[in-house]
Amino acid sequence: MFTMLLALSTGAIVGIVAGAVVLLLLIIGIALYNGLIRLRNAADEGWSTIDVQLKQRYDLIPNLVETVKGYAKHESETLERVMAARNSAMSATGDAKIAAENALTGTLKSLFALQENYPDLKANTDFLDLQNQLKIVENEIAAARRYYNGTVKALNTKVELFPSNIIAKMAGVKKRSYFEIENAEERENVSVRF
């Protein structure tokens, strides 16, 4: 074998080494590309899971509002704000969806605060059941947000790091926005007793 290598010209050896380097770079490029696509798909899946949970939330809100209407007839402004925020969140897309969801969360807090003024509402089993269902959905939304934000963090890191940033740019894979609370007042604990 050694004699065979000696028989090869310098040009042939350089060609073989260059071919091996190109093959290695191609394999690395494919691995980076596949990793980016896996992360992009995981982020899409995370967003889809959030969407499913938000749909459940949207379906519960009208029932909750109707239950409250019977007890809080003169609180129509609050109820209208909740429904307007729901409709806005349902129609929003992309980064605007995050802002609309944060607004909806704020109006839901005001809806639950109404029960303090209406003791009969606190005892209504339909209201309590809907409230518990919404609490479960909110917990599932929180879990879906954590998953989504985790995959977005991994994707954004890979999109920014060298050499995967080169492959990301060539493949059109871009950074994503986190699903996060935008204003400071939504970060504060709310004292609502159920």
C-alpha positions in Angstrom: 0.0 0.0 0.0 2.9 2.4 0.8 4.4 1.7 -2.5 1.1 2.5 -4.1 1.0 5.9 -2.4 4.5 6.6 -3.5 3.5 5.8 -7.0 0.7 8.5 -6.9 1.7 11.9 -8.0 1.6 14.8 -5.6 -1.3 16.2 -7.5 -3.3 13.0 -7.0 -2.6 13.0 -3.3 -3.7 16.7 -3.0 -6.8 15.8 -4.9 -7.6 12.9 -2.6 -7.0 15.0 0.5 -9.1 17.9 -1.0 -11.9 15.4 -1.8 -11.8 14.1 1.8 -12.0 17.6 3.2 -14.9 18.5 0.9 -16.7 15.3 1.9 -16.2 16.0 5.5 -17.5 19.6 5.1 -20.5 18.2 3.2 -21.3 15.8 6.0 -20.9 18.5 8.7 -23.2 20.8 6.6 -25.8 18.1 6.2 -25.7 17.4 10.0 -26.1 21.1 10.8 -28.9 21.6 8.3 -30.8 18.6 9.7 -30.3 19.9 13.3 -31.7 23.3 12.3 -34.7 21.7 10.6 -35.4 19.5 13.6 -35.4 22.5 15.9 -37.5 24.5 13.5 -40.1 21.7 13.4 -40.0 21.4 17.2 -40.7 25.1 17.5 -43.6 24.7 15.0 -44.9 21.8 17.1 -44.6 23.9 20.2 -46.5 26.8 18.6 -49.1 24.3 17.4 -49.6 23.0 20.9 -50.0 26.5 22.2 -52.6 27.1 19.5 -54.6 24.0 20.5 -54.6 25.1 24.2 -55.6 28.6 23.2 -58.5 27.2 21.2 -59.7 25.4 24.3 -59.4 28.6 26.2 -61.4 30.5 23.5 -64.1 27.9 23.7 -64.4 28.2 27.5 -64.5 32.0 27.6 -68.0 32.6 26.1 -69.5 30.0 28.5 -67.8 31.7 31.4 -69.0 35.2 30.2 -72.6 33.9 29.8 -72.5 32.5 33.3 -71.3 35.7 34.8 -73.8 37.8 32.8 -76.7 36.4 34.8 -75.2 37.6 38.0 -73.4 40.8 37.0 -75.8 42.5 34.6 -74.4 46.0 35.1 -70.8 44.8 34.5 -71.4 44.6 30.7 -68.3 46.7 30.0 -66.0 44.1 31.6 -67.7 41.3 29.8 -67.5 43.1 26.5 -63.7 43.8 27.1 -63.2 40.1 27.7 -65.0 39.1 24.5 -63.3 41.7 22.5 -59.9 40.6 23.8 -60.8 37.0 23.0 -61.8 37.8 19.5 -58.7 39.9 19.0 -56.5 37.0 20.2 -58.3 34.5 18.0 -57.6 36.6 14.9 -54.0 37.6 15.7 -51.0 35.9 14.1 -47.3 35.8 14.7 -45.8 38.2 17.2 -49.2 40.1 17.4 -50.7 36.9 18.8 -48.4 37.0 21.8 -49.5 40.6 22.6 -53.2 39.7 22.1 -52.9 36.7 24.4 -51.3 38.8 27.1 -54.2 41.3 26.8 -56.7 38.5 27.0 -55.0 37.2 30.2 -55.4 40.7 31.7 -59.1 40.9 30.9 -59.7 37.4 32.3 -58.2 38.6 35.6 -60.8 41.4 35.7 -63.6 38.8 35.0 -62.5 36.7 37.9 -62.3 39.7 40.2 -66.0 40.3 39.6 -66.9 37.3 41.7 -65.8 39.1 44.8 -68.7 41.5 44.3 -71.2 38.7 43.7 -71.4 36.1 46.4 -74.0 34.1 44.5 -71.6 33.8 41.6 -68.9 32.4 43.8 -71.3 29.6 44.8 -72.5 28.9 41.2 -71.4 25.4 40.3 -71.4 26.2 36.5 -69.1 29.1 37.2 -66.8 27.1 39.5 -66.7 24.2 37.0 -65.8 26.6 34.1 -63.3 28.3 36.3 -61.6 25.0 37.1 -61.6 24.0 33.4 -60.0 27.3 32.5 -57.4 26.9 35.3 -56.5 23.5 33.8 -56.2 25.0 30.3 -54.1 27.9 31.6 -51.7 25.4 33.2 -51.5 23.5 29.9 -50.9 26.8 28.1 -48.1 27.6 30.6 -46.5 24.1 30.0 -46.8 24.6 26.2 -45.2 28.0 26.4 -42.3 26.6 28.4 -41.8 23.9 25.7 -42.1 26.4 22.9 -39.7 28.8 24.5 -37.2 26.0 25.2 -37.2 24.9 21.6 -37.0 28.6 20.4 -34.0 29.1 22.7 -32.2 26.1 21.1 -33.2 27.1 17.6 -32.1 30.8 18.1 -28.8 29.6 19.6 -28.1 27.4 16.7 -29.1 30.1 14.2 -26.6 32.5 15.8 -23.6 30.2 16.4 -20.9 29.5 13.9 -20.8 27.5 11.6 -24.6 26.6 11.8 -25.4 30.3 11.2 -24.0 30.0 7.7 -26.2 27.0 7.0 -29.2 28.7 8.7 -28.8 31.7 6.4 -28.6 29.5 3.3 -31.6 27.5 4.4 -33.7 30.6 5.4 -34.0 29.4 9.0 -34.6 32.5 11.1 -34.7 33.3 14.8 -38.1 33.1 16.5 -39.7 35.3 19.1 -40.3 33.9 22.6 -43.8 33.7 23.9 -43.4 36.0 26.9 -45.3 38.5 29.0 -44.8 41.9 27.6 -45.7 44.4 30.4 -44.6 44.5 34.0 -48.1 44.6 35.6 -48.8 41.1 34.1 -45.8 39.8 35.9 -47.1 40.7 39.3 -49.1 38.3 41.4 -52.8 38.9 41.4 -54.8 38.4 44.5 -58.0 36.7 43.4 -59.7 34.3 45.7 -61.8 31.5 44.3 
